[in-house]
Amino acid sequence: MKEFETKEYKIFDIFNNQWGVVTAGDLSNYNTCTIAWGSFGTIWGRGPGKGRAIVTVYVNPQRYTWEFLTKLDTFTVEFFPPEYRKALGYLGTHSGRDGDKVAAAGLTPKEIAGGITFAEANLTFVCKKLYQAPFERKNMAEVIDKGFYGDWEPHWMFVGEIVEVEDKR
């Protein structure tokens, strides 16, 4: 395992150009969903050069994974080589409520530092949850509220301190 700050992660590129997944639970009961929204940064004395960096992910409460994220203290964020794009597309269009979507996508779950990752992932961040909260419509610019959400319930933000990294790139 490598410390976050020992490697260049192209933080402005990774969420934008690679699909990732966020996972919460243990091998006996977990769920994962595809994410395209996220960020790395510093807050509350955490960040590169200050011990640990943070990762923030955004998940809609309609997603089954949201239930796991709100209840548990650890989550993982994984990124995959391009050849897994179809599998991640499957994870993003099917619910874990309806069956084992991970097996259907052809991925292999494995334990990592109190969380779950996948053997096929080439980059995993294990995160200790520091904060969670919903976006509130009253605080959104109208262009976001009306143009993006419409009748949808807004996303929740999950901020986690990166406590371990598995980098197989």
N, CA, C and O atoms as a DFTB+ gen file, in Angstrom:
676 C
 N C O
     1  1       0.835      -1.182       0.000
     2  2       0.000       0.000       0.000
     3  2       0.879       1.243       0.000
     4  3       1.939       1.267       0.624
     5  1       0.435       2.259      -0.695
     6  2       1.231       3.472      -0.832
     7  2       0.480       4.655      -0.237
     8  3      -0.748       4.730      -0.297
     9  1       1.233       5.562       0.327
    10  2       0.643       6.800       0.816
    11  2       0.120       7.614      -0.351
    12  3       0.695       7.581      -1.439
    13  1      -0.950       8.333      -0.139
    14  2      -1.574       9.136      -1.192
    15  2      -0.584      10.089      -1.835
    16  3      -0.530      10.185      -3.061
    17  1       0.195      10.789      -1.039
    18  2       1.037      11.851      -1.588
    19  2       2.310      11.353      -2.272
    20  3       3.079      12.171      -2.778
    21  1       2.555      10.067      -2.306
    22  2       3.781       9.575      -2.916
    23  2       3.649       9.343      -4.411
    24  3       4.627       8.947      -5.044
    25  1       2.512       9.566      -4.991
    26  2       2.300       9.291      -6.406
    27  2       1.435      10.377      -7.017
    28  3       0.585      10.952      -6.337
    29  1       1.640      10.658      -8.271
    30  2       0.805      11.627      -8.970
    31  2      -0.474      10.922      -9.416
    32  3      -0.417       9.888     -10.083
    33  1      -1.619      11.477      -9.052
    34  2      -2.897      10.848      -9.367
    35  2      -3.735      11.625     -10.366
    36  3      -4.857      11.215     -10.665
    37  1      -3.230      12.733     -10.893
    38  2      -3.969      13.532     -11.866
    39  2      -5.393      13.792     -11.362
    40  3      -6.377      13.406     -11.994
    41  1      -5.470      14.452     -10.214
    42  2      -6.740      14.578      -9.514
    43  2      -7.806      15.345     -10.284
    44  3      -8.995      15.175     -10.014
    45  1      -7.411      16.183     -11.236
    46  2      -8.412      16.893     -12.015
    47  2      -8.887      16.076     -13.203
    48  3      -9.815      16.473     -13.906
    49  1      -8.263      14.955     -13.422
    50  2      -8.580      14.108     -14.567
    51  2      -9.302      12.827     -14.159
    52  3     -10.134      12.318     -14.910
    53  1      -8.993      12.315     -12.996
    54  2      -9.389      10.956     -12.639
    55  2     -10.913      10.759     -12.591
    56  3     -11.412       9.773     -13.134
    57  1     -11.647      11.653     -11.968
    58  2     -13.103      11.501     -11.944
    59  2     -13.723      11.914     -13.274
    60  3     -14.747      11.368     -13.684
    61  1     -13.102      12.875     -13.940
    62  2     -13.662      13.414     -15.168
    63  2     -13.555      12.447     -16.345
    64  3     -14.477      12.358     -17.156
    65  1     -12.452      11.730     -16.445
    66  2     -12.211      10.895     -17.617
    67  2     -12.221       9.402     -17.351
    68  3     -12.138       8.608     -18.288
    69  1     -12.321       9.012     -16.100
    70  2     -12.434       7.591     -15.765
    71  2     -13.694       7.419     -14.931
    72  3     -13.968       8.221     -14.038
    73  1     -14.430       6.414     -15.211
    74  2     -15.506       6.085     -14.302
    75  2     -14.882       5.350     -13.133
    76  3     -13.920       4.597     -13.291
    77  1     -15.431       5.576     -11.985
    78  2     -14.997       4.855     -10.809
    79  2     -16.217       4.244     -10.156
    80  3     -17.340       4.389     -10.637
    81  1     -15.981       3.569      -9.069
    82  2     -17.084       3.062      -8.263
    83  2     -16.820       3.416      -6.814
    84  3     -15.672       3.565      -6.394
    85  1     -17.892       3.549      -6.059
    86  2     -17.797       3.699      -4.616
    87  2     -18.463       2.469      -4.017
    88  3     -19.517       2.031      -4.476
    89  1     -17.834       1.924      -2.990
    90  2     -18.293       0.674      -2.395
    91  2     -18.299       0.826      -0.881
    92  3     -17.410       1.452      -0.304
    93  1     -19.311       0.245      -0.245
    94  2     -19.368       0.243       1.218
    95  2     -19.941      -1.087       1.689
    96  3     -20.828      -1.659       1.054
    97  1     -19.420      -1.568       2.812
    98  2     -19.875      -2.820       3.400
    99  2     -18.714      -3.766       3.615
   100  3     -17.549      -3.371       3.560
   101  1     -19.056      -5.041       3.866
   102  2     -18.040      -6.082       3.986
   103  2     -18.415      -7.210       3.032
   104  3     -19.457      -7.146       2.379
   105  1     -17.586      -8.230       2.945
   106  2     -17.826      -9.287       1.951
   107  2     -19.177      -9.965       2.104
   108  3     -19.722     -10.475       1.125
   109  1     -19.722      -9.982       3.298
   110  2     -21.016     -10.634       3.498
   111  2     -22.198      -9.741       3.122
   112  3     -23.299     -10.240       2.891
   113  1     -21.977      -8.410       3.059
   114  2     -23.078      -7.492       2.758
   115  2     -22.501      -6.142       2.339
   116  3     -22.060      -5.356       3.178
   117  1     -22.509      -5.888       1.045
   118  2     -21.957      -4.639       0.524
   119  2     -22.725      -4.248      -0.727
   120  3     -23.510      -5.029      -1.265
   121  1     -22.488      -3.047      -1.170
   122  2     -22.984      -2.626      -2.479
   123  2     -22.022      -1.623      -3.067
   124  3     -21.243      -0.988      -2.356
   125  1     -22.088      -1.490      -4.375
   126  2     -21.207      -0.605      -5.118
   127  2     -21.995       0.081      -6.211
   128  3     -22.954      -0.487      -6.734
   129  1     -21.607       1.287      -6.563
   130  2     -22.244       1.959      -7.695
   131  2     -21.213       2.786      -8.449
   132  3     -20.219       3.251      -7.891
   133  1     -21.485       2.947      -9.721
   134  2     -20.614       3.744     -10.578
   135  2     -20.763       5.212     -10.218
   136  3     -21.868       5.691      -9.963
   137  1     -19.642       5.921     -10.201
   138  2     -19.661       7.356      -9.935
   139  2     -18.806       8.082     -10.968
   140  3     -17.801       7.556     -11.447
   141  1     -19.216       9.272     -11.291
   142  2     -18.425      10.131     -12.174
   143  2     -18.135      11.459     -11.487
   144  3     -17.358      12.267     -11.996
   145  1     -18.751      11.687     -10.344
   146  2     -18.552      12.923      -9.596
   147  2     -17.686      12.649      -8.388
   148  3     -17.953      11.724      -7.621
   149  1     -16.665      13.435      -8.219
   150  2     -15.821      13.301      -7.051
   151  2     -14.695      14.304      -7.099
   152  3     -14.467      14.971      -8.108
   153  1     -13.996      14.393      -5.985
   154  2     -12.859      15.308      -5.922
   155  2     -11.904      14.859      -4.829
   156  3     -12.278      14.154      -3.891
   157  1     -10.665      15.290      -4.981
   158  2      -9.636      15.100      -3.962
   159  2      -9.293      16.474      -3.425
   160  3      -9.417      17.469      -4.139
   161  1      -8.865      16.541      -2.175
   162  2      -8.501      17.850      -1.680
   163  2      -8.024      17.856      -0.257
   164  3      -7.573      16.854       0.297
   165  1      -8.147      19.055       0.317
   166  2      -7.719      19.279       1.692
   167  2      -8.846      19.948       2.455
   168  3      -9.546      20.810       1.924
   169  1      -9.013      19.548       3.690
   170  2      -9.999      20.144       4.589
   171  2      -9.713      19.619       5.995
   172  3      -9.238      18.494       6.154
   173  1      -9.993      20.413       6.992
   174  2      -9.880      20.004       8.385
   175  2      -8.487      19.476       8.736
   176  3      -8.352      18.509       9.486
   177  1      -7.472      20.110       8.196
   178  2      -6.113      19.699       8.509
   179  2      -5.678      18.423       7.829
   180  3      -4.623      17.875       8.150
   181  1      -6.484      17.938       6.886
   182  2      -6.109      16.748       6.142
   183  2      -5.732      17.173       4.729
   184  3      -6.315      18.107       4.178
   185  1      -4.777      16.499       4.158
   186  2      -4.374      16.778       2.794
   187  2      -2.947      16.372       2.566
   188  3      -2.222      16.089       3.520
   189  1      -2.520      16.335       1.306
   190  2      -1.136      15.978       1.017
   191  2      -0.175      16.864       1.814
   192  3      -0.331      18.085       1.855
   193  1       0.799      16.246       2.432
   194  2       1.756      16.981       3.247
   195  2       1.268      17.221       4.661
   196  3       2.028      17.699       5.503
   197  1       0.012      16.895       4.938
   198  2      -0.553      17.082       6.277
   199  2      -0.997      15.740       6.856
   200  3      -1.784      15.697       7.802
   201  1      -0.507      14.679       6.303
   202  2      -0.877      13.364       6.817
   203  2      -1.702      12.587       5.816
   204  3      -1.217      11.629       5.214
   205  1      -2.926      12.989       5.637
   206  2      -3.831      12.256       4.743
   207  2      -4.595      13.248       3.869
   208  3      -4.887      14.368       4.288
   209  1      -4.906      12.826       2.671
   210  2      -5.758      13.610       1.782
   211  2      -7.204      13.154       1.965
   212  3      -7.472      12.139       2.607
   213  1      -8.101      13.899       1.408
   214  2      -9.512      13.507       1.469
   215  2     -10.034      13.288       0.055
   216  3      -9.514      13.831      -0.919
   217  1     -11.071      12.479      -0.019
   218  2     -11.812      12.287      -1.262
   219  2     -13.280      12.565      -0.940
   220  3     -13.783      12.185       0.117
   221  1     -13.941      13.224      -1.857
   222  2     -15.368      13.501      -1.717
   223  2     -16.078      12.864      -2.890
   224  3     -15.677      13.048      -4.039
   225  1     -17.133      12.114      -2.607
   226  2     -17.956      11.521      -3.655
   227  2     -19.396      11.967      -3.444
   228  3     -19.784      12.373      -2.349
   229  1     -20.165      11.885      -4.498
   230  2     -21.538      12.371      -4.493
   231  2     -22.439      11.248      -4.987
   232  3     -22.254      10.730      -6.088
   233  1     -23.426      10.874      -4.156
   234  2     -24.283       9.736      -4.476
   235  2     -25.729      10.139      -4.249
   236  3     -26.068      10.758      -3.240
   237  1     -26.572       9.779      -5.200
   238  2     -27.999      10.078      -5.084
   239  2     -28.655       9.105      -4.107
   240  3     -28.329       7.918      -4.123
   241  1     -29.571       9.577      -3.257
   242  2     -30.197       8.697      -2.270
   243  2     -31.065       7.600      -2.870
   244  3     -31.479       6.690      -2.152
   245  1     -31.348       7.661      -4.154
   246  2     -32.093       6.583      -4.797
   247  2     -31.219       5.356      -5.037
   248  3     -31.727       4.266      -5.300
   249  1     -29.916       5.535      -4.946
   250  2     -28.992       4.422      -5.167
   251  2     -28.912       3.562      -3.904
   252  3     -28.843       4.084      -2.791
   253  1     -28.921       2.260      -4.085
   254  2     -28.843       1.318      -2.971
   255  2     -27.552       1.516      -2.176
   256  3     -27.554       1.359      -0.955
   257  1     -26.467       1.853      -2.840
   258  2     -25.189       2.090      -2.175
   259  2     -25.281       3.222      -1.158
   260  3     -24.579       3.207      -0.147
   261  1     -26.139       4.200      -1.418
   262  2     -26.335       5.322      -0.499
   263  2     -26.685       4.812       0.902
   264  3     -26.197       5.348       1.897
   265  1     -27.527       3.777       0.981
   266  2     -27.917       3.220       2.294
   267  2     -26.692       2.732       3.063
   268  3     -26.591       2.952       4.270
   269  1     -25.777       2.083       2.385
   270  2     -24.550       1.589       3.015
   271  2     -23.652       2.756       3.428
   272  3     -23.096       2.771       4.526
   273  1     -23.524       3.722       2.535
   274  2     -22.653       4.872       2.819
   275  2     -23.130       5.656       4.040
   276  3     -22.308       6.113       4.834
   277  1     -24.432       5.819       4.200
   278  2     -24.938       6.616       5.324
   279  2     -24.775       5.898       6.665
   280  3     -24.712       6.544       7.711
   281  1     -24.708       4.575       6.637
   282  2     -24.668       3.804       7.882
   283  2     -23.263       3.401       8.322
   284  3     -23.046       3.123       9.502
   285  1     -22.315       3.365       7.403
   286  2     -20.999       2.808       7.705
   287  2     -19.919       3.889       7.758
   288  3     -20.084       4.970       7.193
   289  1     -18.822       3.590       8.435
   290  2     -17.736       4.553       8.627
   291  2     -16.616       4.437       7.596
   292  3     -15.749       5.309       7.529
   293  1     -16.623       3.377       6.794
   294  2     -15.575       3.168       5.800
   295  2     -16.207       2.985       4.432
   296  3     -17.241       2.332       4.293
   297  1     -15.574       3.567       3.428
   298  2     -15.959       3.299       2.046
   299  2     -14.713       3.286       1.190
   300  3     -13.665       3.793       1.592
   301  1     -14.827       2.709       0.016
   302  2     -13.704       2.668      -0.918
   303  2     -14.120       3.319      -2.230
   304  3     -15.289       3.312      -2.613
   305  1     -13.130       3.876      -2.897
   306  2     -13.327       4.441      -4.230
   307  2     -12.321       3.752      -5.129
   308  3     -11.116       3.797      -4.883
   309  1     -12.832       3.106      -6.189
   310  2     -11.985       2.304      -7.056
   311  2     -12.039       2.829      -8.490
   312  3     -13.059       3.342      -8.950
   313  1     -10.909       2.682      -9.177
   314  2     -10.811       3.011     -10.594
   315  2     -10.258       1.800     -11.321
   316  3      -9.515       1.000     -10.751
   317  1     -10.630       1.676     -12.590
   318  2     -10.347       0.469     -13.361
   319  2      -9.678       0.805     -14.692
   320  3      -9.802       1.924     -15.189
   321  1      -8.975      -0.159     -15.260
   322  2      -8.449       0.018     -16.613
   323  2      -9.608       0.169     -17.613
   324  3     -10.727      -0.257     -17.328
   325  1      -9.349       0.766     -18.766
   326  2     -10.407       1.031     -19.750
   327  2     -11.211      -0.194     -20.182
   328  3     -12.385      -0.066     -20.530
   329  1     -10.604      -1.367     -20.166
   330  2     -11.331      -2.561     -20.621
   331  2     -12.494      -2.957     -19.704
   332  3     -13.271      -3.847     -20.049
   333  1     -12.622      -2.313     -18.550
   334  2     -13.734      -2.604     -17.632
   335  2     -14.876      -1.596     -17.749
   336  3     -15.795      -1.602     -16.930
   337  1     -14.823      -0.752     -18.740
   338  2     -15.863       0.275     -18.925
   339  2     -17.258      -0.362     -19.042
   340  3     -18.219       0.153     -18.471
   341  1     -17.372      -1.463     -19.768
   342  2     -18.673      -2.135     -19.924
   343  2     -19.181      -2.655     -18.568
   344  3     -20.366      -2.533     -18.257
   345  1     -18.284      -3.231     -17.773
   346  2     -18.667      -3.729     -16.442
   347  2     -19.148      -2.579     -15.557
   348  3     -20.138      -2.719     -14.839
   349  1     -18.445      -1.438     -15.609
   350  2     -18.847      -0.285     -14.801
   351  2     -20.167       0.288     -15.307
   352  3     -20.976       0.774     -14.516
   353  1     -20.386       0.234     -16.601
   354  2     -21.678       0.641     -17.151
   355  2     -22.798      -0.230     -16.611
   356  3     -23.882       0.265     -16.302
   357  1     -22.539      -1.521     -16.498
   358  2     -23.530      -2.438     -15.933
   359  2     -23.816      -2.070     -14.473
   360  3     -24.973      -2.007     -14.058
   361  1     -22.759      -1.829     -13.706
   362  2     -22.952      -1.461     -12.295
   363  2     -23.770      -0.179     -12.161
   364  3     -24.524      -0.020     -11.201
   365  1     -23.623       0.734     -13.119
   366  2     -24.329       2.006     -13.061
   367  2     -25.764       1.952     -13.526
   368  3     -26.515       2.905     -13.317
   369  1     -26.163       0.858     -14.152
   370  2     -27.529       0.762     -14.681
   371  2     -28.349      -0.345     -14.032
   372  3     -29.494      -0.576     -14.423
   373  1     -27.784      -1.026     -13.057
   374  2     -28.496      -2.088     -12.342
   375  2     -28.375      -1.862     -10.842
   376  3     -27.395      -1.288     -10.367
   377  1     -29.376      -2.317     -10.103
   378  2     -29.389      -2.128      -8.657
   379  2     -28.992      -3.406      -7.936
   380  3     -29.391      -4.505      -8.321
   381  1     -28.201      -3.244      -6.886
   382  2     -27.859      -4.362      -6.017
   383  2     -29.052      -4.867      -5.231
   384  3     -28.994      -5.952      -4.651
   385  1     -30.135      -4.101      -5.201
   386  2     -31.365      -4.570      -4.547
   387  2     -31.970      -5.755      -5.299
   388  3     -32.682      -6.579      -4.725
   389  1     -31.669      -5.819      -6.605
   390  2     -32.316      -6.798      -7.480
   391  2     -31.490      -8.055      -7.721
   392  3     -31.947      -8.968      -8.410
   393  1     -30.299      -8.116      -7.174
   394  2     -29.457      -9.288      -7.388
   395  2     -27.993      -8.938      -7.289
   396  3     -27.630      -7.815      -6.941
   397  1     -27.154      -9.912      -7.599
   398  2     -25.712      -9.745      -7.487
   399  2     -25.160      -9.114      -8.765
   400  3     -24.684      -9.810      -9.662
   401  1     -25.232      -7.801      -8.831
   402  2     -24.785      -7.106     -10.038
   403  2     -23.270      -7.172     -10.210
   404  3     -22.773      -7.071     -11.332
   405  1     -22.541      -7.336      -9.131
   406  2     -21.084      -7.436      -9.216
   407  2     -20.702      -8.719      -9.964
   408  3     -19.849      -8.689     -10.850
   409  1     -21.324      -9.831      -9.614
   410  2     -21.056     -11.091     -10.320
   411  2     -21.491     -10.976     -11.780
   412  3     -20.787     -11.435     -12.679
   413  1     -22.646     -10.366     -12.011
   414  2     -23.137     -10.203     -13.384
   415  2     -22.201      -9.332     -14.216
   416  3     -22.097      -9.515     -15.429
   417  1     -21.522      -8.392     -13.574
   418  2     -20.573      -7.521     -14.273
   419  2     -19.214      -8.194     -14.454
   420  3     -18.350      -7.669     -15.156
   421  1     -19.022      -9.357     -13.821
   422  2     -17.769     -10.093     -13.961
   423  2     -16.639      -9.586     -13.086
   424  3     -15.468      -9.778     -13.413
   425  1     -16.977      -8.937     -11.973
   426  2     -15.947      -8.424     -11.069
   427  2     -15.793      -9.328      -9.854
   428  3     -16.714     -10.054      -9.479
   429  1     -14.613      -9.271      -9.248
   430  2     -14.276     -10.137      -8.125
   431  2     -14.045      -9.304      -6.873
   432  3     -13.012      -8.643      -6.767
   433  1     -14.992      -9.317      -5.905
   434  2     -14.801      -8.533      -4.682
   435  2     -13.716      -9.142      -3.799
   436  3     -13.516     -10.356      -3.771
   437  1     -13.018      -8.255      -3.073
   438  2     -12.024      -8.717      -2.105
   439  2     -11.944      -7.692      -0.980
   440  3     -12.251      -6.515      -1.169
   441  1     -11.528      -8.160       0.187
   442  2     -11.390      -7.277       1.346
   443  2     -10.114      -6.453       1.235
   444  3      -9.099      -6.885       0.688
   445  1     -10.216      -5.239       1.782
   446  2      -9.049      -4.368       1.850
   447  2      -9.232      -3.420       3.039
   448  3     -10.164      -2.616       3.041
   449  1      -8.387      -3.499       4.016
   450  2      -8.326      -2.534       5.125
   451  2      -9.692      -2.115       5.665
   452  3      -9.957      -0.922       5.810
   453  1     -10.545      -3.065       5.959
   454  2     -11.861      -2.753       6.523
   455  2     -12.904      -2.374       5.498
   456  3     -13.986      -1.908       5.857
   457  1     -12.597      -2.567       4.225
   458  2     -13.558      -2.256       3.168
   459  2     -13.526      -3.311       2.083
   460  3     -12.974      -4.396       2.265
   461  1     -14.121      -2.977       0.957
   462  2     -14.199      -3.883      -0.190
   463  2     -13.627      -3.177      -1.403
   464  3     -13.890      -1.995      -1.623
   465  1     -12.851      -3.895      -2.185
   466  2     -12.418      -3.446      -3.500
   467  2     -12.642      -4.609      -4.456
   468  3     -13.321      -5.579      -4.116
   469  1     -12.076      -4.511      -5.638
   470  2     -12.252      -5.555      -6.641
   471  2     -10.887      -5.916      -7.210
   472  3     -10.042      -5.046      -7.419
   473  1     -10.679      -7.205      -7.457
   474  2      -9.396      -7.673      -7.970
   475  2      -9.033      -6.977      -9.274
   476  3      -7.852      -6.800      -9.575
   477  1     -10.031      -6.585     -10.046
   478  2      -9.800      -5.964     -11.346
   479  2      -9.466      -4.476     -11.259
   480  3      -8.970      -3.902     -12.228
   481  1      -9.728      -3.846     -10.122
   482  2      -9.432      -2.417      -9.948
   483  2      -7.932      -2.202      -9.961
   484  3      -7.181      -2.993      -9.390
   485  1      -7.493      -1.135     -10.611
   486  2      -6.057      -0.864     -10.595
   487  2      -5.685       0.263      -9.638
   488  3      -4.504       0.557      -9.453
   489  1      -6.695       0.896      -9.026
   490  2      -6.436       1.956      -8.056
   491  2      -7.596       2.007      -7.070
   492  3      -8.744       2.210      -7.466
   493  1      -7.298       1.824      -5.791
   494  2      -8.327       1.838      -4.749
   495  2      -7.903       2.775      -3.632
   496  3      -6.770       2.721      -3.155
   497  1      -8.825       3.631      -3.223
   498  2      -8.641       4.503      -2.067
   499  2      -9.579       4.015      -0.975
   500  3     -10.792       3.960      -1.176
   501  1      -9.029       3.662       0.176
   502  2      -9.827       3.279       1.338
   503  2     -10.019       4.537       2.169
   504  3      -9.053       5.220       2.510
   505  1     -11.274       4.841       2.493
   506  2     -11.596       6.107       3.147
   507  2     -12.355       5.910       4.446
   508  3     -13.272       5.093       4.527
   509  1     -11.960       6.669       5.463
   510  2     -12.705       6.755       6.719
   511  2     -13.621       7.962       6.585
   512  3     -13.163       9.086       6.381
   513  1     -14.913       7.715       6.701
   514  2     -15.890       8.787       6.509
   515  2     -15.754       9.844       7.598
   516  3     -15.740       9.531       8.788
   517  1     -15.653      11.108       7.168
   518  2     -15.564      12.244       8.081
   519  2     -16.854      13.057       8.109
   520  3     -17.153      13.717       9.104
   521  1     -17.618      13.009       7.019
   522  2     -18.788      13.885       6.903
   523  2     -19.725      13.354       5.827
   524  3     -19.293      12.786       4.824
   525  1     -21.009      13.554       6.061
   526  2     -22.020      13.264       5.051
   527  2     -23.148      14.268       5.196
   528  3     -23.514      14.648       6.308
   529  1     -23.691      14.692       4.081
   530  2     -24.799      15.643       4.112
   531  2     -25.433      15.719       2.733
   532  3     -24.763      15.533       1.718
   533  1     -26.735      15.995       2.706
   534  2     -27.403      16.170       1.418
   535  2     -27.185      17.586       0.882
   536  3     -27.015      18.538       1.644
   537  1     -27.193      17.698      -0.435
   538  2     -27.292      19.027      -1.035
   539  2     -28.707      19.524      -0.767
   540  3     -29.667      18.762      -0.880
   541  1     -28.835      20.773      -0.419
   542  2     -30.154      21.348      -0.158
   543  2     -30.534      22.278      -1.297
   544  3     -29.758      23.142      -1.706
   545  1     -31.749      22.080      -1.801
   546  2     -32.222      22.885      -2.934
   547  2     -32.190      24.376      -2.631
   548  3     -31.884      25.180      -3.511
   549  1     -32.501      24.752      -1.399
   550  2     -32.546      26.178      -1.052
   551  2     -31.174      26.841      -1.187
   552  3     -31.081      28.063      -1.301
   553  1     -30.109      26.033      -1.174
   554  2     -28.756      26.569      -1.288
   555  2     -28.173      26.446      -2.695
   556  3     -27.027      26.834      -2.922
   557  1     -28.940      25.915      -3.632
   558  2     -28.467      25.717      -5.001
   559  2     -28.820      26.896      -5.888
   560  3     -29.856      27.541      -5.722
   561  1     -27.947      27.154      -6.818
   562  2     -28.282      28.107      -7.873
   563  2     -29.461      27.528      -8.660
   564  3     -29.550      26.316      -8.850
   565  1     -30.343      28.385      -9.105
   566  2     -31.529      27.923      -9.819
   567  2     -31.172      27.104     -11.063
   568  3     -31.859      26.138     -11.394
   569  1     -30.106      27.493     -11.740
   570  2     -29.706      26.774     -12.944
   571  2     -29.370      25.306     -12.633
   572  3     -29.591      24.435     -13.475
   573  1     -28.846      25.030     -11.452
   574  2     -28.550      23.650     -11.046
   575  2     -29.821      22.957     -10.582
   576  3     -30.124      21.848     -11.022
   577  1     -30.560      23.604      -9.702
   578  2     -31.776      22.997      -9.159
   579  2     -32.759      22.639     -10.272
   580  3     -33.183      21.488     -10.379
   581  1     -33.113      23.591     -11.077
   582  2     -34.120      23.372     -12.130
   583  2     -33.536      22.621     -13.325
   584  3     -34.171      21.723     -13.877
   585  1     -32.326      22.999     -13.715
   586  2     -31.748      22.419     -14.919
   587  2     -31.199      21.022     -14.747
   588  3     -31.191      20.234     -15.694
   589  1     -30.737      20.704     -13.544
   590  2     -30.136      19.397     -13.351
   591  2     -31.065      18.441     -12.611
   592  3     -31.251      17.302     -13.037
   593  1     -31.643      18.896     -11.513
   594  2     -32.406      17.977     -10.669
   595  2     -33.879      17.868     -11.050
   596  3     -34.427      16.766     -11.043
   597  1     -34.525      18.960     -11.378
   598  2     -35.950      18.870     -11.707
   599  2     -36.716      18.208     -10.572
   600  3     -36.799      18.755      -9.472
   601  1     -37.279      17.028     -10.839
   602  2     -38.053      16.287      -9.838
   603  2     -37.195      15.313      -9.023
   604  3     -37.698      14.664      -8.105
   605  1     -35.919      15.212      -9.350
   606  2     -35.035      14.293      -8.636
   607  2     -34.629      14.862      -7.295
   608  3     -34.521      16.075      -7.120
   609  1     -34.405      13.960      -6.348
   610  2     -33.862      14.358      -5.058
   611  2     -32.360      14.624      -5.233
   612  3     -31.678      13.839      -5.893
   613  1     -31.834      15.702      -4.662
   614  2     -30.409      16.015      -4.823
   615  2     -29.484      14.956      -4.212
   616  3     -29.874      14.187      -3.334
   617  1     -28.270      14.950      -4.702
   618  2     -27.230      14.046      -4.228
   619  2     -26.831      14.354      -2.785
   620  3     -27.140      15.417      -2.247
   621  1     -26.144      13.404      -2.185
   622  2     -25.485      13.578      -0.902
   623  2     -23.980      13.621      -1.140
   624  3     -23.468      13.025      -2.087
   625  1     -23.299      14.324      -0.281
   626  2     -21.852      14.422      -0.302
   627  2     -21.295      13.538       0.815
   628  3     -21.773      13.574       1.949
   629  1     -20.283      12.751       0.477
   630  2     -19.585      11.917       1.453
   631  2     -18.104      12.278       1.387
   632  3     -17.461      12.102       0.352
   633  1     -17.570      12.780       2.492
   634  2     -16.168      13.177       2.572
   635  2     -15.438      12.129       3.402
   636  3     -15.837      11.828       4.527
   637  1     -14.370      11.578       2.844
   638  2     -13.605      10.567       3.550
   639  2     -12.128      10.864       3.545
   640  3     -11.583      11.340       2.549
   641  1     -11.482      10.584       4.655
   642  2     -10.032      10.691       4.748
   643  2      -9.427       9.423       4.151
   644  3      -9.799       8.314       4.537
   645  1      -8.505       9.583       3.220
   646  2      -7.857       8.429       2.604
   647  2      -6.881       7.830       3.603
   648  3      -5.909       8.474       3.999
   649  1      -7.145       6.596       4.007
   650  2      -6.303       5.947       5.008
   651  2      -5.402       4.872       4.407
   652  3      -4.447       4.429       5.045
   653  1      -5.706       4.460       3.189
   654  2      -4.873       3.460       2.528
   655  2      -5.113       3.547       1.019
   656  3      -6.200       3.903       0.563
   657  1      -4.073       3.215       0.265
   658  2      -4.156       3.225      -1.197
   659  2      -3.573       1.918      -1.715
   660  3      -2.506       1.482      -1.282
   661  1      -4.290       1.304      -2.644
   662  2      -3.734       0.161      -3.384
   663  2      -3.623       0.617      -4.829
   664  3      -4.627       0.893      -5.485
   665  1      -2.403       0.693      -5.312
   666  2      -2.138       1.204      -6.659
   667  2      -1.408       0.127      -7.453
   668  3      -0.245      -0.169      -7.179
   669  1      -2.083      -0.455      -8.427
   670  2      -1.509      -1.515      -9.256
   671  2      -1.221      -1.025     -10.679
   672  3      -0.982      -1.826     -11.582
   673  1      -1.248       0.300     -10.869
   674  2      -1.017       0.827     -12.218
   675  2       0.441       0.721     -12.603
   676  3       0.819       1.117     -13.705
